[in-house]
Amino acid sequence: MDQFKQYRNFLKDSIRKTINFQASDQHRGRAAPPLQEPVDGQLPRIALPERKGWEPFIQKTDVKDAIGNRRSRRQYGEDHLTLEELAFLLWATQGQRKPGDLPPHFRTVPSAGARHSFETYLFINKVETLTPGLYRYLPLSHELVLLYSADSQTKTKLSRAALGQQFVSKGAVVFVWTTVPYRMEWRYLEAAHRVILLDAGHVCQNLYLACEAIQAGTCAIAAYDQEAMDELIGVDGEEQFTIYLAPVGKY
Ligand SMILES: Cc1cc2nc3c(=O)[nH]c(=O)nc-3n(C[C@H](O)[C@H](O)[C@H](O)COP(=O)(O)O)c2cc1C
């Protein structure tokens, strides 16, 4: 059907044949964009437990069990996540694979050309020792930065931005992934956007599987109010915007 043609074409890799990759910013010698957006140095930072610190608290889980038990879970209990559990989920979704040993663009998730165009924002509601509010994960230093504390309206705004999906704001933490498309465009030009979406699937799938290891549940969310969500997390909607989200809670 004609109405779908352009969108179906977006799913194909045919565009590659039309692109002059020698015109890419990478090919022209422009410096690569940073792997992590800059952070306001005045904002409070929280060091997360490194792998050695969180590993004793995360029970060993058979990968067959994690895959077999995985499902979208939309009901969450009252229990808080520990900081160790949150650190584990962040490592599983965007963490560096071997900090210090491998370059920082080798993460626990694959990414086309290892360009990793994502940033992770977290609406924290019930995580031990953390004040509820909006945070950002800094994968290069494995820290959180507090962007703002929650007020009485935050959960309502979050549910609204999730198009009224109430369970989203009932999670202990909501992962909101943004993309910074230029990180991918710098190398792949118009072929960047399809692989950004493919990359996003890996991130959320790792969250699903990691949740199974801590008796927590999650649910991928791709239906949300783009402008409202971008405003809530404070991104400009052009150079950086929301691409996917997932609430997490104990069940
Ligand atoms: C790309 C994508 C977008 C989704 N968006 C939503 C959503 O906005 N709201 C929701 O409740 N579930 C959403 N889901 C979850 C699906 O409904 C769920 O994966 C599907 O019903 C299969 O169930 P299962 O995950 O338990 O196997 C989404 C899943 C994916 C992969």
The ligand as an SDF file (V2000), in Angstrom:
LIG
                    3D

 31 33  0  0  0  0  0  0  0  0999 V2000
    8.5450   -2.0240   20.9650 C   0  0  0  0  0  0  0  0  0  0  0  0
    7.5770   -2.3610   22.0500 C   0  0  0  0  0  0  0  0  0  0  0  0
    6.6800   -1.4070   22.4770 C   0  0  0  0  0  0  0  0  0  0  0  0
    5.8000   -1.6820   23.5260 C   0  0  0  0  0  0  0  0  0  0  0  0
    5.0080   -0.6820   24.0120 N   0  0  0  0  0  0  0  0  0  0  0  0
    4.1730   -0.9600   25.0290 C   0  0  0  0  0  0  0  0  0  0  0  0
    3.3820    0.0710   25.6160 C   0  0  0  0  0  0  0  0  0  0  0  0
    3.4510    1.2490   25.2220 O   0  0  0  0  0  0  0  0  0  0  0  0
    2.5680   -0.2570   26.6390 N   0  0  0  0  0  0  0  0  0  0  0  0
    2.4880   -1.5310   27.1330 C   0  0  0  0  0  0  0  0  0  0  0  0
    1.7350   -1.7530   28.0790 O   0  0  0  0  0  0  0  0  0  0  0  0
    3.2450   -2.5280   26.6280 N   0  0  0  0  0  0  0  0  0  0  0  0
    4.0860   -2.2770   25.5970 C   0  0  0  0  0  0  0  0  0  0  0  0
    4.8880   -3.2610   25.1030 N   0  0  0  0  0  0  0  0  0  0  0  0
    4.8540   -4.6210   25.6840 C   0  0  0  0  0  0  0  0  0  0  0  0
    4.1070   -5.5950   24.7730 C   0  0  0  0  0  0  0  0  0  0  0  0
    2.7320   -5.3530   24.8760 O   0  0  0  0  0  0  0  0  0  0  0  0
    4.4400   -7.0380   25.1760 C   0  0  0  0  0  0  0  0  0  0  0  0
    5.8220   -7.2810   24.9130 O   0  0  0  0  0  0  0  0  0  0  0  0
    3.6110   -8.0310   24.4030 C   0  0  0  0  0  0  0  0  0  0  0  0
    2.2490   -7.9520   24.7920 O   0  0  0  0  0  0  0  0  0  0  0  0
    4.0790   -9.4680   24.6160 C   0  0  0  0  0  0  0  0  0  0  0  0
    4.0590   -9.7900   25.9740 O   0  0  0  0  0  0  0  0  0  0  0  0
    5.3830  -10.2810   26.7210 P   0  0  0  0  0  0  0  0  0  0  0  0
    6.3820   -9.1540   26.6800 O   0  0  0  0  0  0  0  0  0  0  0  0
    4.9340  -10.5960   28.1290 O   0  0  0  0  0  0  0  0  0  0  0  0
    5.8930  -11.4810   26.0000 O   0  0  0  0  0  0  0  0  0  0  0  0
    5.7840   -2.9850   24.0850 C   0  0  0  0  0  0  0  0  0  0  0  0
    6.6970   -3.9400   23.6490 C   0  0  0  0  0  0  0  0  0  0  0  0
    7.6040   -3.6280   22.6750 C   0  0  0  0  0  0  0  0  0  0  0  0
    8.6220   -4.6570   22.2620 C   0  0  0  0  0  0  0  0  0  0  0  0
  1  2  1  0
  2  3  1  0
  2 30  2  0
  3  4  2  0
  4  5  1  0
  4 28  1  0
  5  6  2  0
  6  7  1  0
  6 13  1  0
  7  8  2  0
  7  9  1  0
  9 10  1  0
 10 11  2  0
 10 12  1  0
 12 13  2  0
 13 14  1  0
 14 15  1  0
 14 28  1  0
 15 16  1  0
 16 17  1  0
 16 18  1  0
 18 19  1  0
 18 20  1  0
 20 21  1  0
 20 22  1  0
 22 23  1  0
 23 24  1  0
 24 25  2  0
 24 26  1  0
 24 27  1  0
 28 29  2  0
 29 30  1  0
 30 31  1  0
M  END
$$$$
